């Protein structure tokens, strides 16, 4: 692994601690961008799901402004999908409706 990647991880860990001091948790910081509710999309085709969105660009810019590294809008959008901040399941996927009807989100630490 390149030394610059390791430095990026270490630097990002420090930025997360700063965010936790300011917002109470990294969870609150991130969910604040989506008004505490997962964003729900209505995609029918895989090729329509974007690699990045205006929301992931906004979060990315804010994180870069705070000193984060390696947090481009595509990386952030992937993280949003994995963390449940956005429901990009196809509307034909059973998980789309399961996520849609789930009002409980698991907090991140």
CORRAJO-V66724 format. One record per residue. N is the residue number from 1. PSI is psi in radians with two decimals (* if undefined). OMEGA is omega in radians with two decimals (* if undefined). Layout:
n=N psi=PSI omega=OMEGA
n=N psi=PSI omega=OMEGA
This chain:
n=1 psi=2.43 omega=-3.12
n=2 psi=2.54 omega=3.14
n=3 psi=-0.62 omega=-3.13
n=4 psi=-0.59 omega=3.09
n=5 psi=-0.71 omega=3.11
n=6 psi=-0.75 omega=3.09
n=7 psi=-0.69 omega=3.11
n=8 psi=-0.75 omega=3.12
n=9 psi=-0.77 omega=3.13
n=10 psi=-0.81 omega=3.12
n=11 psi=-0.75 omega=3.13
n=12 psi=-0.62 omega=3.09
n=13 psi=-0.69 omega=3.10
n=14 psi=-0.69 omega=3.12
n=15 psi=-0.65 omega=3.11
n=16 psi=-0.70 omega=3.10
n=17 psi=-0.67 omega=3.09
n=18 psi=-0.73 omega=3.11
n=19 psi=-0.73 omega=3.14
n=20 psi=-0.66 omega=3.09
n=21 psi=-0.71 omega=-3.08
n=22 psi=-0.73 omega=-3.01
n=23 psi=-0.18 omega=-3.08
n=24 psi=-0.55 omega=3.07
n=25 psi=2.77 omega=3.06
n=26 psi=-0.57 omega=3.09
n=27 psi=-0.88 omega=-3.13
n=28 psi=-0.69 omega=3.11
n=29 psi=-0.92 omega=-3.08
n=30 psi=-0.83 omega=-3.10
n=31 psi=-0.38 omega=3.07
n=32 psi=-0.49 omega=3.13
n=33 psi=-0.40 omega=-3.10
n=34 psi=0.42 omega=3.11
n=35 psi=0.66 omega=3.05
n=36 psi=0.21 omega=3.13
n=37 psi=2.43 omega=3.09
n=38 psi=2.46 omega=3.04
n=39 psi=2.36 omega=-3.11
n=40 psi=2.23 omega=3.12
n=41 psi=2.95 omega=-3.08
n=42 psi=0.91 omega=-3.09
n=43 psi=2.40 omega=3.07
n=44 psi=-0.42 omega=-3.04
n=45 psi=2.42 omega=3.14
n=46 psi=-0.70 omega=-3.07
n=47 psi=-0.16 omega=3.11
n=48 psi=-0.30 omega=-3.13
n=49 psi=2.12 omega=-3.08
n=50 psi=2.71 omega=3.07
n=51 psi=-0.42 omega=3.11
n=52 psi=2.81 omega=3.14
n=53 psi=2.99 omega=3.09
n=54 psi=-0.58 omega=3.11
n=55 psi=-0.74 omega=3.12
n=56 psi=-0.54 omega=3.06
n=57 psi=-0.70 omega=3.11
n=58 psi=-0.82 omega=3.14
n=59 psi=-0.78 omega=3.13
n=60 psi=-0.83 omega=-3.14
n=61 psi=-0.71 omega=3.13
n=62 psi=-0.72 omega=3.14
n=63 psi=-0.71 omega=3.09
n=64 psi=-0.73 omega=3.11
n=65 psi=-0.56 omega=3.14
n=66 psi=-0.02 omega=3.07
n=67 psi=0.09 omega=3.09
n=68 psi=2.67 omega=3.08
n=69 psi=2.73 omega=3.06
n=70 psi=0.65 omega=-3.10
n=71 psi=0.97 omega=3.10
n=72 psi=2.91 omega=-3.08
n=73 psi=-0.52 omega=3.10
n=74 psi=-0.74 omega=3.08
n=75 psi=-0.77 omega=-3.13
n=76 psi=-0.71 omega=3.13
n=77 psi=-0.71 omega=3.09
n=78 psi=-0.72 omega=3.10
n=79 psi=-0.73 omega=3.12
n=80 psi=-0.70 omega=3.11
n=81 psi=-0.82 omega=-3.09
n=82 psi=-0.61 omega=-3.09
n=83 psi=-0.07 omega=3.12
n=84 psi=0.24 omega=3.09
n=85 psi=-0.42 omega=3.07
n=86 psi=2.45 omega=3.11
n=87 psi=1.62 omega=-3.14
n=88 psi=0.28 omega=3.06
n=89 psi=2.51 omega=3.05
n=90 psi=2.60 omega=-3.12
n=91 psi=-0.31 omega=3.09
n=92 psi=-0.14 omega=-3.13
n=93 psi=2.31 omega=3.12
n=94 psi=-0.54 omega=-3.14
n=95 psi=-0.46 omega=3.14
n=96 psi=-0.90 omega=-3.11
n=97 psi=-0.58 omega=3.09
n=98 psi=-0.77 omega=3.11
n=99 psi=-0.65 omega=-3.13
n=100 psi=-0.71 omega=-3.08
n=101 psi=-0.09 omega=3.11
n=102 psi=2.06 omega=-3.14
n=103 psi=-0.05 omega=-3.11
n=104 psi=2.26 omega=3.06
n=105 psi=2.46 omega=3.12
n=106 psi=2.20 omega=-3.14
n=107 psi=2.50 omega=3.05
n=108 psi=2.67 omega=3.11
n=109 psi=* omega=*
